[in-house]
């Protein structure tokens, strides 16, 4: 039985997936800037000689994410993929008995056709959300720098989906994961490393502007990436302007989101992240400038 897209959204805890910026001139100015940026030459990155082992990647990110994730509950519900499939094929299996809590860094991870996290989604909406596996894009397996950021991004999704209702609008569901990858890059690599990962994210987002959508579901998914990326760029530019104490405070509020203490939209309101004024345009101009090859 195929589950409808909006049923999945409700099952995962989102209240709406409505595009609320239809008449916002600042948002559409930012989209136009992305469109005009789609063919810009960005920073280049060098590949490593050897394929990166997943076990090594996990150790690196676990150590380097300490500042960003210190104080965050790092356990998540996990279910073995085979056991989940067995449950789907039999009405008599008890799914709850097959779920266990494990550290997010112990969740099975492998290379795949694209980077994403596989969760259980069942017709029975009362069943808990559990992680099955993390996939990291095959094309990145020779670049440790990008892999680290894609991995922390997927961990962000896992941490957020533990707490249903922590994100009101589905269009914001990429905001925390993208913000994590940008902050992780800056904290560990200074601004040069940040500029590279921002260039990668900016290039990916710019290409989405030109997509032809085959379904409304695809339209919503793509726009969630575009909107969340623009919001994350704002967060990062604000973070760079902050003094040390303000940086610590922002990280702590971000951790409150990851622990389910506050909603993402509350965090955004606290830091005036959105399109209510021309600052959204100013911040995106800065992001685009830092991402260009120089």
N, C-alpha and C positions, 0 to 999 in steps of 0.2 A: 504493500500500500504506500503510495507516494504521499509525503507530507507537504502540504501547501506552504509556500514561503512565509506568509504572515503567521501561520500556525507555529512555524519554527521560531520566528521572532518573539512571539508571545511566550513560547516554551522556554526560551533562553532568558526571559525576564525583562525584555524591552516593552515599554508602553506604547510607543509609536515609531513609525519610520517615515514620518511626514517631512518633506522638504519645506522648512519654515522660512526660507530666505528668498522666496520667489520674487519679491519686489525690493530686495536690498541692493542698493546701487554699489556699496562698498564691496560686497561679496562678488558681484558680477564684474567689477573692475579688477578684482583679484583673479578671477577666472580668465579674464581677457589677458592679463599679464602672464598667466600660465600658458595660455594658447600661443602668445607671441614668443614665449621662451622655449617652445618645444624643439626647436632645431639649434639651440645654442650649444656651443662646444663647452663641455663641463670638465672638471678635474678628471684626470685619468688615474687609475689605480693599478698597481703591479700585482701579478699573481705569484703565489708561492710555487716552488718546483714540485712539491709532493702533495698528494691528496691529504687533506686534513682529517685525522681520525676523530670521530664523534666523541670518543672518550676524552681525548685531549681538549677538544673544544669546550666540553662541559666543565672541566677543571679550570680552564682559563676564565670562562665567564663567571663561574661561581666565585672565584677569588676577586675578580675585577669589579663585580657588581656589589661588593660589600657596602660601600658608601650609599649606593642607590637603594639597596634592599634591606639594609640593616633595620631591624625592628618590624619587618614585614613577615607575617605568617607564611611560611613557604611550603605548607602542605596542601595537597589537592586530592580530590577523589579520582581514583584511577581504576580502570577495568581493562583486563586483557582483551585484545581484539577478538580472539577466537571465542572466549567465553561470552562476549557480547553477541557475536553472530549465533552462537548456540542458543542464547536466550531468544533471539528474534525468530529462530526456527522452531521453537517449542513453547507452547502456551503454559507449560507446567514448570518451567524454570523460574527461580527466584532471582531477579536481577540484583536486588539489594545485597544478597549474600555473596555476590561475586565482586562487589566494589570494596576497595580498601583505600585508606589515606596514605600517601607517600610523599616524600620530598619532591618538589618540582624538578630538581636536577636528576632524579632517578627515573623520570618518565622516559620510556623507550623513544629513541630518536634515530632517524635514518635519513638518507638522501632520497629525494623523490623528484617528481616532475615540476613541483612548485613548492614554495614554503607555505605551510599551513599547519594547523593543529586539528586533529580528528577528535571530535567529541561524540558521545552517544546521543542520538536524537531518536526518541521513540514516539509512537502514536499516543502512548499513555503519558500525559503531561505531568502526572504526579511523580514520575520517576526522576531521580536526581541527575544532574549533569555530571558526567565523568569523562576524564581524558582517556583516549585510547592510544594516541601516538602523535609525536611531533615529526613533521617532514621538513627538511631543508633542501632548497633547490639544488639539483645536480650541478648546474652550471657554476655554482659558487664554491664547490668543494676544493678548489685550489686557491681560494682567497680567504685567509683567516680573518682579515679585517672586516669584510662584509658579512661573513658567516656569524661572527660574534654579534653583530647588530641585528641580523635576522633572527638569531636564536633568542636574544633578550626580548625581541618583539613578540615572538610566539609565547614566551613565558608570561608576558604581560597579558595576553588574551586569557591564559589559564588562570592567572591570579584574579582577573576581573570577573570571569564567569563563575567563580565560586560563590559569589554573592548576587543572587538574582535581584534585579531592580536597582543595581548600583549605577546603571546608565539608563536614563529615561528614554532618550531618542537613539534608535539604532544607528542613525547617521553619525553619531559620536563614538561608535564602538571601536574605531581605530585610533582614537585620540590618545589614550593612555599608552598603548603599545608603541605608536610612533614617537611619542614624547620620550618614552623610556630609551629607545634606540638612539635618539639625538642626545639626550643627557648622558647616557652611557659613553657615547663616543667623545663628548666634550670632556667629561671627567677623566677619562683614561688616555686621551690622545691630544689634548689641548685644541686650539682652534683649527689647526691644519687638518687634523683628523676629523673634526666636526664638519669642516667645509666639504670634505670628500663625501661623507655620508649624507650631508644635506643635498649635495649635488646629485647623488644617486636617488634619493627620495624625490627631489624636485623633478628630475628627468622622468621618473616613473609616473609621477602625478601629472606632469604636463602632457604625456602621451594619452592619458585617459580622457582629456578634454576632447580629443578628436575621434573618440570611439563611436561606432554605430551600434546601438543597443538592439539585441535580438529579442529582448523581453523586458518587462517592467522590473522584474527581479534583478536583472543585470544592470539596469539603470540605477536602481537604489544602491546596489553593492558598489558600483563605480563611484557614485556620488558620495558615498560614505568615505571612500579613500580620499577623494578630492577635498571634501570639507574638513575631515579630520587632519589631513596633512597641513592645510592652511592654518588651522587652529594650533597645531603642534609647532609650526614655524613661529607663530606669535609667542607661544610659551617660551621657546628657546631664546628668542631675541630679548624678551623681557628678562629671562634668567641671566643672560650675558650682561645686562645693564645693572643687575642687582649687586649690592655689596655682599660680603661673606655671610652676614647674619640673615639677610633677606634670602640668599640662596638656600641656606639651611632650612629656613621656614617654609619655602616653596617645596623643597624635597619632603619635608615632614607632612605637608598637606597632601602631597602626591601619595605618600605612604598610607595616609588615611583613606584615600580612594582604594588603594590595593587591598587594604584590610576591611573594606566595606563599611567604614565609619561615616563616610560622607558620599554623596552622589557626585558623579563626574561634573554634572551641570553646576553644582554648588561650587566646586573647585574653580570652574571656568568663570563664574560670576565673581568670586573672590578676587581674581586677578584680571578682571575685565578682558577676558579672552573672548573675542567675537567680532562682530562687524558693526558695532554701534557708532563707531567714529572712524575718522580717516587714519588712525594709527594702524589699522589692519593693512592698509595700502603701504604705509611707510615701512612696516616690518617686513612685508613681502619683498619690497624693493631691496632691503638689506640682505635678505636671504638669497635672492637671485644674484646680487652682486658678489657675495662671498662664494657662491657655487661655481662661478665662471673660471675657466682656465686663465691664468695670468702669468 
